[in-house]
Amino acid sequence: MKSIFISGCLAVTLAACNGPGASHEQNNMKPVNFGEDVSFLQKHLNNVVVLKHADDSGSVVVTGDYQARVMTSTTGGSAGRSFGWINYHLVAAQKFAPHINAFGGEERFWLGPEGGQYALFFPPGKSFDFANWQTPGLIDTAHYALTAQSDTAVSYQQDGILQNYSGSTFKIHINRSIHLLGSPDIQSRLGFAPPAGIKSVAYETDNTVTNSGDSAWQEQKGLLSIWLLGMFKPSDQTAIVAPFQAIPNAASHITDDYFGKIPPQNLLVKDSLLLFRADGKARGKLGLSPLIAKRGAGSIDLENNTLTVLFYEVVPQGRYVNSKWEQQKEPFKGDAVNCYNDGPLADGSQMGPFYEVESSSDARALKPGESLRYQQVTMHFEGDRKALEAMVAQLWQLSLQDVQNFLHHK
């Protein structure tokens, strides 16, 4: 069930060596708050929407210019901490780069698979190497059309045609909406009320891909999945938390050697949790198959006293696309959840630093007019250590002391 593949995370890092990549210093001149991020985006883009409640300091900024992407969010209004990593250099350049435009953003809409005989990122007949790798414009450079907007929600749509490596054509219609959640929704999704003194922001994205062609999609010709990827700001005291089903032989359903084996000081298996260092200093990636992946992956930042958690659907027996850059024996034995820590390449260049938490839908053989729908909720919490301790215990049966001990282990 293992599916080792080079994903968008690697592509993002490789792209630093092509086109307007940037060094760590260029992308991180100083800490940036949410208001500064919004002002920057409004300066360089035409379609920037800020979602907020009248009586709450939580806010989210979205742009249709980048495929209805959630760029960043905050619990504290304009002066608050901004959670999403944004590639300032590339956004300001106003030029498209070869292979990929890694603008950043804490949730972007993609489609899979990336590699393999049903790849969307390689033209038919070409070898699976970086020179031939190209992110489809539909999920990279297309501007999505705004269809509805309110103070707390925004919706977009886009039509397009994709061809996979095997030559199959997919005519699709995309609908994507982003809805800022209120306190009652947050409590309902969590299953408990956040402790007093905790500030929060949460949003749900609703993503639908419809077969708008005149023929049914077939497994033997390739299928599509919805792939959501979030890029967040790291710190020396940040750990990704990925829960999994503690079934017999669970380790065989975890991939931890995408870019070489993750060293033990950067990865800890604790009961039914994976703790993965997210400092943006050492490139590594995890993958969890749908047989063990659980909803609720996220991260803890002890330096800034913040907690992030994502909720999504996992279909244990579903077909999940495999994006390995090769002809595959098992093209539908891919990952449901991935986590990535950025780090320097051999030549010292780096696009980030950032870390990613990703989730994917299963893939389905849609008939004409049928749709695949995939939803995800992203939540951020900020508060004192005692309140966060209580939340982490309820979410993951984990203590902050365990996280701190892991992060201090070198």
ABEGO torsion letter per residue (X at the ends): XBBBBBBAAAAAAAAAABEBBBBAAAABABBBBAAAAAAAAAAABABBBBBBBAABABBBBBBAABGGBBABBBAAEAABBBABBBBAAAAAAGBBBBGBBBAEEABBBBBOBABEAABAABBBGBBBBAAABBBBAAAAABBBBBABBBAABBBBBBBBBBBBAAGBBBBBBBBBBBBBBBAAAAAAAAGBBBBBGBBBBBBBBBBBBBBABABBBBAAAEBBBBBBBBBBBBBAABBBBBBBBBBBGAAAABBAAAAEBBBAAABBBBEABBBBBBAGABBBBBBBBAAABBBGBBBBBAAAGBBBBBBBBBBAABBBBBABBBBBABAABBBABBBBBBBBBAAGBBAOBBBBBBBBBBBBBBBBGBBBBBBBBBBBBBEBAAAAAAAAAAAAGBBAAAAAAAAABX
